[in-house]
């Protein structure tokens, strides 16, 4: 029996009368659906080579599958085991999902499989591998090294600065930075900038949250509101013409290197909209066109 876990960024049937299947598919993130599909394909292939049924699979079959994978040696240097316990738990969840879709009892809920996963976690327990954080002084060195000049090097430097500084100060995920729009940015007279996150990895249903990016008066290079203002002025100028963008760049970078830039562009003070008449471009309800992300 073939089981298809729905895929696609926009499931068919969402919003259509009677299209409950589309809404059901939308309950799972696209990346999770893709991972589940790969996990189910792997399990089906394993069952085929051993002459057992993948659907419905017995608890003993799933427990054997997980135990065999847990015993596989690592492929790279320093890796004793090939698969982490978290990966095996996801495999079991994918197989349970396929059984539920097909109308069968999920084998992963059985005592045999739960005990197997528990034993794997105990036997393969390792401390989490965490990357060393980028500290304040180190970030200041990185931003100060953005010494591009001319076109388009200086534009790239200002783009990288706003991604690095705003991303670090706000502790944003990469996906959150890429999804930002100027309509999500609000200027606050005391807090500097409020950034509205419509959705995130931990907020799949879109309740939303707000993060504050304060003005860094003692560390001008790490001032996230300043970087956002400068990027907003530059993107608007670039939409007008290259010569206008070059004029704005000359104002923001009096000498080669971002490290020579003052704390904030002269046209901005806390509470002022990022693109008003004195900011070098027209304003529209305090919102700038463009995207403060790597795609801009």
C-alpha positions in Angstrom: 0.0 0.0 0.0 1.4 3.4 -1.0 1.1 6.3 1.4 1.6 9.8 0.2 2.4 12.5 2.8 1.1 15.8 1.2 3.7 18.3 0.1 3.9 21.7 -1.4 4.3 25.2 -0.1 0.6 26.0 -0.7 -1.5 22.9 -0.3 -4.4 22.5 -2.7 -7.8 23.0 -1.3 -7.0 25.6 1.3 -9.9 28.0 1.5 -12.0 26.0 -1.0 -15.4 24.8 0.1 -15.1 21.3 1.6 -11.3 21.4 1.1 -10.5 20.1 4.6 -7.6 18.0 3.2 -5.8 21.2 2.3 -6.2 22.6 5.8 -5.1 19.3 7.3 -1.9 19.4 5.2 -1.3 23.0 6.2 -1.1 21.9 9.8 2.4 20.7 9.2 5.3 22.8 8.1 6.6 22.2 4.6 10.0 21.3 5.8 8.5 18.7 8.2 6.4 17.2 5.5 9.5 16.8 3.2 11.5 15.3 6.1 8.7 12.8 6.9 8.5 11.8 3.2 12.2 11.0 3.1 11.9 9.1 6.4 9.0 7.0 5.1 10.8 6.3 1.8 13.8 5.1 3.7 11.7 2.8 6.0 9.8 1.4 3.0 13.0 0.5 1.2 14.4 -1.1 4.4 11.2 -3.2 4.7 11.3 -4.2 1.0 14.9 -5.5 1.3 13.9 -7.6 4.3 10.7 -8.9 3.0 8.4 -7.4 5.6 5.4 -5.1 5.3 5.9 -1.4 5.8 2.2 -0.7 6.2 0.9 -1.7 8.6 4.2 -2.4 10.3 4.4 -4.3 13.4 6.0 -2.8 16.5 8.7 -5.4 16.4 9.6 -4.4 12.8 9.8 -0.7 13.7 11.8 -1.5 16.9 14.3 -3.6 14.9 14.6 -0.8 12.3 15.4 1.8 14.9 17.9 -0.5 16.8 19.7 -1.3 13.6 20.1 2.3 12.6 21.2 3.2 16.2 24.1 0.6 15.9 25.4 2.0 12.5 28.9 3.3 12.9 29.7 6.9 12.2 31.0 8.0 8.8 33.2 11.0 9.7 36.1 11.5 12.0 35.0 11.9 15.6 31.6 10.4 15.0 31.0 7.1 16.8 27.5 6.7 15.7 25.9 7.6 12.4 22.4 8.7 13.6 21.5 10.8 16.6 18.7 9.7 18.9 16.7 12.8 17.8 16.8 11.7 14.2 15.6 8.2 15.1 12.7 9.7 17.1 11.7 11.7 14.1 11.8 8.6 11.9 9.4 6.9 14.3 7.1 10.0 14.2 7.1 10.0 10.4 6.2 6.3 10.3 3.5 6.8 12.9 2.1 9.7 10.7 2.0 7.5 7.6 0.1 4.8 9.6 -2.4 7.4 10.9 -3.0 8.8 7.4 -3.7 5.3 6.2 -6.0 4.5 9.1 -3.8 2.1 11.0 -2.6 2.2 14.6 0.8 3.9 14.8 3.4 1.3 15.9 5.5 4.0 17.5 3.1 4.1 20.4 3.7 0.6 21.4 5.6 -0.3 24.5 8.3 -2.1 22.5 9.1 1.0 20.4 9.0 3.4 23.3 11.3 1.2 25.3 13.7 0.9 22.3 13.9 4.7 21.8 14.3 5.3 25.5 17.2 2.8 25.6 18.8 4.4 22.6 18.7 7.8 24.2 20.3 6.4 27.4 23.0 4.4 25.6 23.8 7.2 23.0 23.4 10.2 25.3 26.0 12.9 24.5 26.2 16.5 25.7 24.7 18.9 23.1 27.3 20.4 20.7 26.9 24.1 20.9 28.8 26.7 18.8 30.8 29.3 20.5 28.8 32.6 20.6 29.9 35.7 18.8 30.6 38.2 21.6 30.1 41.9 21.5 33.8 42.8 21.0 34.1 40.2 18.3 31.0 41.5 16.4 32.3 45.0 16.6 35.5 43.8 14.9 33.6 42.1 12.2 31.4 45.1 11.5 34.4 47.4 11.6 36.1 45.2 8.9 33.3 46.0 6.4 35.4 48.5 4.5 33.9 48.2 1.0 33.8 51.4 -1.0 32.3 52.3 -4.4 29.5 50.6 -6.3 28.3 48.0 -5.4 30.7 47.1 -2.7 29.5 49.8 -0.2 25.9 48.7 -0.7 26.8 45.1 0.1 28.7 46.3 3.2 25.6 48.2 4.5 23.4 45.2 3.7 25.8 42.9 5.7 25.9 45.4 8.5 22.2 45.5 9.0 21.9 41.7 8.9 24.7 41.2 11.3 23.8 43.9 13.8 20.1 43.6 13.8 20.3 39.9 13.7 22.7 39.8 16.7 20.9 42.4 18.8 17.5 40.9 18.2 18.7 37.2 18.3 16.8 36.6 15.1 16.8 33.3 13.2 17.9 33.4 9.6 14.4 32.7 8.4 13.0 35.6 10.6 15.5 38.0 9.1 14.7 36.9 5.5 11.0 37.4 6.2 11.2 41.0 7.5 9.5 43.8 5.7 9.6 47.5 6.5 6.0 47.3 7.6 7.2 45.2 10.5 9.5 47.9 11.8 8.2 50.6 14.1 10.2 53.5 15.5 9.9 54.1 19.2 11.0 57.3 21.0 12.6 55.4 23.9 13.3 51.9 22.8 14.8 52.7 19.3 13.1 50.1 17.1 10.3 47.6 17.6 10.3 44.7 15.2 7.2 42.7 14.7 7.6 39.0 13.9 4.5 37.7 12.2 5.6 34.1 12.4 8.6 32.1 13.5 9.8 28.5 14.0 8.3 28.5 17.5 5.1 30.3 16.4 3.8 28.3 13.5 0.2 29.5 14.0 1.2 33.2 13.6 0.3 34.7 16.9 3.2 37.1 16.4 5.7 38.7 18.8 7.6 42.0 19.1 11.4 42.5 19.7 13.0 45.7 20.8 16.3 46.9 19.2 17.7 49.7 21.4 20.0 52.5 20.4 23.6 51.6 21.2 25.0 54.9 22.3 28.3 53.6 23.6 28.9 51.3 20.7 28.0 53.2 17.5 29.0 50.3 15.2 26.5 48.0 16.9 23.5 50.4 16.8 20.7 48.3 15.1 18.3 51.3 14.7 21.1 53.3 13.0 21.9 50.4 10.6 18.2 50.0 9.7 17.9 53.7 9.0 20.9 53.8 6.9 19.8 50.7 4.9 16.3 52.2 4.5 17.8 55.5 3.1 20.1 53.5 0.8 17.4 51.2 -0.6 15.1 54.1 -1.4 17.9 56.0 -3.1 18.8 53.0 -5.1 15.2 52.7 -6.4 15.5 56.2 -7.7 18.8 56.0 -9.4 22.4 54.9 -9.1 23.6 58.5 -8.8 21.1 59.1 -5.9 22.4 56.0 -4.1 26.0 57.2 -4.6 25.1 60.5 -3.1 23.5 58.9 0.0 26.5 56.6 0.3 28.9 59.6 0.3 26.9 61.1 3.1 26.9 58.0 5.2 30.5 57.0 4.6 32.7 60.1 4.7 35.8 58.0 4.4 36.3 54.4 3.1 35.1 52.0 5.7 32.0 51.7 7.8 34.1 52.2 10.9 34.3 55.9 10.1 30.5 56.3 10.2 28.9 58.2 13.0 26.5 56.5 15.4 23.4 57.5 13.4 22.8 59.2 10.0 22.5 63.0 10.6 18.9 62.9 9.5 17.7 60.5 12.2 16.9 60.9 15.8 15.1 58.5 18.1 11.3 58.6 17.3 11.7 60.1 13.8 10.5 58.0 10.9 13.2 56.3 8.9 12.3 58.0 5.6 10.8 61.4 6.1 11.6 64.5 4.0 14.8 65.1 5.9 15.9 61.5 5.5 16.6 61.7 1.9 13.4 60.2 0.5 9.6 60.5 0.7 7.6 59.0 3.5 4.4 57.0 3.5 2.9 56.4 6.9 6.4 55.8 8.3 7.0 52.8 6.1 9.8 52.3 3.6 9.6 50.2 0.5 12.1 47.4 0.2 13.2 44.6 2.5 15.8 44.7 5.2 17.2 41.3 4.4 19.7 39.6 2.2 17.3 39.6 -0.7 17.3 43.4 -0.9 
